[in-house]
Amino acid sequence: MSHPAPLPAPLYQGSVNTWECDEGGHLNVRFHLERAMIGLAHMANALGMPRAFTPAAGATLVPYDVHIRFLKEARPGAPLVMHGGVVQLNDCDAVLCLDMRHADGAPASCFTVKAAHAEARDFRSFPWSARSRAAAKIIACTLPAHAKPRSIDVSRAPSNASRDGAIGLGAVRIGASLVSPDQCDAFGRLRTEHFFGRASDSVPNLLASWRKEAGEAAGAAPAGAVVEARLVIRRWPRAGELIELHSGVAEVAEKTQRLVHWMCDPEAGHCWASLEAVALTFDIATRKAITPSEDVRARIRKRAIGIAV
């Protein structure tokens, strides 16, 4: 099977470690995001900002709105390579595409990243240099078809999210954690992949019993997988700060569920980040999606909440 040609800028390249895989036997979503952030650092280099993610950097790239398509699972030992390009360059930010693929060219995951060109001290955005603008023209690209949104409306502006607002919509507390120093980047902020990791760690508290029921009804060994997501980063927690996760099911389709997560500061009440994800349940043995019965779907549909991520 032929696949589209790679995007112009070579970025991350490596393989899947067994310890990065979850109960489904494939690369966990947080490690897809980790590779995307490595790709973003290489993208900065391609834009003439070679030390943008070092402590002494004067300017850096700050991702604030990330759309992701998870297209083909990556299992232990699988080689992966990422290429990218600049979809749009604005005065002080950019839309970037980071496309990670398997060795045969099949897309594994694809990220559309809105990132600010910002001062590294206070993360205030400022205009691109002439050097970066020239470099952006060299690695300009159009968004590949497999990167485009399918089930998530990325044109919808993020809401004014808060802990109280999430609870008011019916979200339930499914996780609580602490930011540790080893989870922070060179600027002292929680690394981007750990926002997704918080949801991955906590979502069993929302769906584990329901997925077990769906698996038993289908005679399958169930596990969960995300197929599309949108992460909106609103504030950056630092070491020692708390994260409380409030989540809910927003929509139930034949095979998928649309989940919403708010990662909040339980003291101040503001939202660190929000995540909208389309997930499915699959059979670990066959690697095929499970179609829950209408009765099983109806039981989780009763718990559906409003959405304002």
C-alpha positions in Angstrom: 0.0 0.0 0.0 1.4 3.4 -1.0 1.3 6.3 1.4 1.8 10.1 1.0 5.3 11.4 0.7 6.9 12.6 4.0 6.7 16.2 5.0 9.8 18.3 4.4 11.5 18.5 7.8 13.0 15.3 9.4 12.2 15.3 13.1 12.1 12.5 15.7 13.3 9.0 14.8 13.4 6.0 17.1 11.4 2.9 18.2 8.8 1.7 20.7 10.1 0.5 24.1 8.1 -2.3 25.9 7.9 -0.2 29.1 6.1 2.6 27.1 3.2 0.3 26.3 0.0 0.1 28.2 -2.4 -2.7 29.0 -3.5 -2.7 25.4 0.0 -3.8 24.3 0.7 -0.6 22.3 2.5 2.7 22.7 0.6 4.7 25.3 -0.7 8.1 24.3 1.6 10.0 26.6 4.6 8.6 24.7 3.1 9.6 21.4 3.0 13.1 22.9 6.5 12.8 24.2 7.7 12.0 20.7 5.7 15.0 19.4 7.5 17.3 21.8 10.9 15.9 20.7 9.7 16.6 17.2 8.7 20.2 18.2 12.3 20.8 19.4 13.7 19.6 16.1 11.1 21.8 14.4 12.5 24.7 16.3 16.0 23.9 15.1 14.6 23.8 11.5 13.2 27.3 12.1 16.6 28.7 13.1 16.1 28.2 16.9 18.5 25.4 17.7 18.6 25.8 21.5 15.0 26.8 22.0 14.3 24.2 24.7 17.5 24.8 26.8 17.5 26.7 30.1 19.5 29.5 28.5 17.1 30.0 25.6 15.9 33.5 24.8 13.0 32.3 22.8 11.1 29.0 22.6 8.0 27.4 21.1 5.0 27.0 23.4 2.3 24.6 22.3 -1.2 25.7 23.4 -3.7 23.8 21.2 -2.8 20.3 19.9 -5.1 18.2 17.7 -4.0 14.5 17.3 -5.1 11.6 15.2 -4.0 8.2 16.4 -4.1 6.1 13.2 -2.2 2.8 13.5 -1.0 1.3 16.8 2.7 1.1 17.5 3.7 -2.1 19.3 7.0 -3.0 21.1 10.0 -2.8 18.9 8.3 -0.9 16.1 10.6 1.6 14.3 9.1 5.1 14.0 10.1 8.2 12.1 8.6 11.7 12.2 8.6 14.5 9.6 7.0 17.9 9.8 6.3 21.2 8.2 4.9 24.6 8.7 1.2 24.8 7.7 0.8 28.5 8.6 3.1 31.1 10.0 1.4 34.1 11.7 2.9 37.2 13.3 3.7 35.5 16.6 2.6 31.9 16.3 2.4 29.0 13.9 0.4 26.0 12.9 2.8 23.0 12.6 2.2 19.5 11.4 4.2 16.6 13.0 3.6 13.3 11.2 4.9 10.1 12.8 4.9 7.0 10.7 5.8 3.3 10.7 8.8 1.9 8.7 6.5 1.1 5.8 5.2 4.7 5.7 1.8 4.0 7.3 0.8 6.9 9.6 1.0 6.1 13.3 -0.1 9.4 14.8 -0.3 12.9 13.4 -0.2 16.2 15.4 -1.4 19.6 14.3 0.2 21.9 16.8 -0.6 25.6 17.4 2.5 27.0 19.0 3.5 30.5 20.1 6.9 32.0 19.4 7.6 33.2 22.9 10.1 34.6 25.3 11.5 31.8 27.4 11.3 33.6 30.7 7.6 34.6 30.8 6.3 32.9 27.6 5.0 36.2 26.2 4.7 35.8 22.4 6.6 38.1 20.1 7.2 38.3 16.3 9.3 35.8 14.4 12.7 36.8 13.2 13.5 37.2 9.5 15.7 34.0 9.8 12.7 32.0 11.0 10.4 33.4 8.4 12.8 32.4 5.7 13.3 28.9 7.1 9.5 28.5 7.4 9.1 29.0 3.7 11.6 26.1 3.0 9.6 23.6 5.2 6.1 24.9 4.3 3.5 22.2 3.8 -0.2 21.6 3.5 -2.0 19.6 6.1 -2.1 15.9 5.1 -5.6 14.3 4.7 -4.8 11.9 7.6 -4.1 14.8 9.9 -7.4 16.6 9.4 -10.1 16.4 12.2 -12.7 13.7 11.9 -14.8 13.7 15.0 -13.7 16.7 16.9 -14.6 20.3 16.0 -11.3 22.2 16.3 -12.9 25.4 15.0 -14.7 25.7 18.3 -12.9 28.2 20.5 -11.9 26.9 23.9 -14.3 27.7 26.8 -13.5 29.7 29.9 -12.9 26.4 31.7 -12.7 26.1 35.5 -13.1 23.4 38.2 -16.5 24.7 39.2 -17.6 24.9 35.6 -16.6 21.3 35.0 -18.4 20.1 38.1 -21.5 22.1 37.1 -21.6 20.2 33.8 -21.6 16.9 35.6 -18.0 15.9 35.4 -16.8 13.6 38.2 -13.4 13.5 40.0 -11.5 10.6 38.6 -7.9 11.5 39.3 -5.6 13.5 41.6 -1.8 13.9 41.4 1.2 16.0 42.2 3.7 17.5 39.7 7.2 16.1 40.5 10.5 17.8 39.4 11.3 14.9 37.1 8.2 15.6 35.1 9.1 19.2 34.3 11.0 20.7 31.4 14.1 23.0 31.3 11.8 25.9 32.2 10.3 24.2 35.2 6.9 23.6 33.6 5.1 20.3 33.5 6.1 18.6 30.3 3.3 18.4 27.7 3.0 14.6 27.5 2.2 14.5 31.2 -1.1 16.4 30.7 -2.2 13.5 28.5 -0.6 11.0 30.9 -2.8 12.3 33.7 -5.9 11.4 31.7 -4.5 8.0 30.6 -3.8 7.1 34.3 -7.2 8.2 35.5 -9.7 7.2 32.9 -10.0 3.6 34.2 -11.8 5.2 37.2 -14.4 6.4 34.7 -14.7 3.5 32.2 -13.0 0.3 33.5 -16.2 -1.4 34.8 -18.2 -0.3 31.7 -15.4 -1.6 29.4 -15.4 -4.9 31.3 -19.1 -5.2 30.8 -18.8 -4.5 27.1 -16.0 -7.0 26.7 -17.9 -9.8 28.6 -21.0 -9.2 26.4 -18.8 -9.5 23.3 -16.8 -12.5 24.6 -13.6 -10.4 24.3 -10.7 -9.2 26.5 -11.2 -5.5 26.4 -8.8 -2.6 26.4 -9.2 1.1 25.6 -7.6 3.2 22.8 -7.9 6.9 21.8 -8.3 7.5 18.1 -8.5 11.3 18.1 -8.0 14.1 20.7 -7.6 17.8 21.3 -5.5 19.1 24.1 -5.8 22.8 25.1 -3.1 24.0 27.5 -4.2 27.0 29.5 -1.6 27.3 32.3 1.6 25.5 33.1 1.8 23.8 36.6 5.2 23.5 38.2 6.9 21.1 40.6 4.9 20.7 43.8 1.6 21.9 42.4 -1.5 19.7 42.5 -3.7 18.4 39.6 -7.2 17.2 40.0 -8.9 15.6 37.0 -12.7 16.0 36.5 -14.1 14.0 33.5 -17.2 12.7 31.8 -18.7 11.0 28.8 -20.0 13.6 26.3 -21.3 11.3 23.6 -21.8 7.6 22.9 -21.7 6.4 19.3 -21.9 2.8 18.0 -18.2 2.0 18.6 -16.7 5.2 20.2 -17.2 7.4 23.2 -16.3 11.1 23.3 -14.7 11.9 26.6 -13.9 15.3 28.1 -11.4 16.0 30.8 -10.6 19.1 32.9 -7.2 19.2 34.7 -7.6 21.7 37.5 -5.8 23.3 40.3 -8.0 22.1 43.3 -6.9 25.2 45.4 -7.2 28.1 42.9 -10.0 26.4 40.9 -8.6 27.3 37.5 -8.0 24.9 34.7 -4.5 23.8 33.8 -5.6 22.1 30.6 -8.6 20.5 29.0 -8.7 17.4 26.8 -11.4 16.1 24.5 -10.8 12.5 23.3 -12.6 10.0 21.1 -12.0 6.5 22.4 -13.0 3.0 21.6 -12.8 -0.4 23.3 -11.0 -3.2 21.4 -10.3 -6.9 21.8 -6.7 -7.5 22.9 -6.7 -10.8 21.1 -8.1 -9.8 17.7 -7.0 -6.1 17.8 -10.4 -5.3 16.5 -12.9 -2.7 17.9 -15.7 -4.0 20.0 -19.2 -2.8 19.2 -21.0 -2.7 22.5 -24.7 -3.8 22.5 -27.4 -1.1 22.6 -28.1 -2.1 26.2 -24.5 -1.5 27.2 -24.3 1.7 25.3 -27.6 2.9 26.9 -26.2 2.4 30.4 -23.2 4.7 29.8 -25.3 7.1 27.8 -27.4 7.8 31.0 -24.2 9.3 32.5 -23.5 11.7 29.6 -22.7 15.2 30.5 -22.7 18.6 28.8 -19.6 19.8 27.0 -17.7 23.1 27.2 -14.0 22.3 26.9 
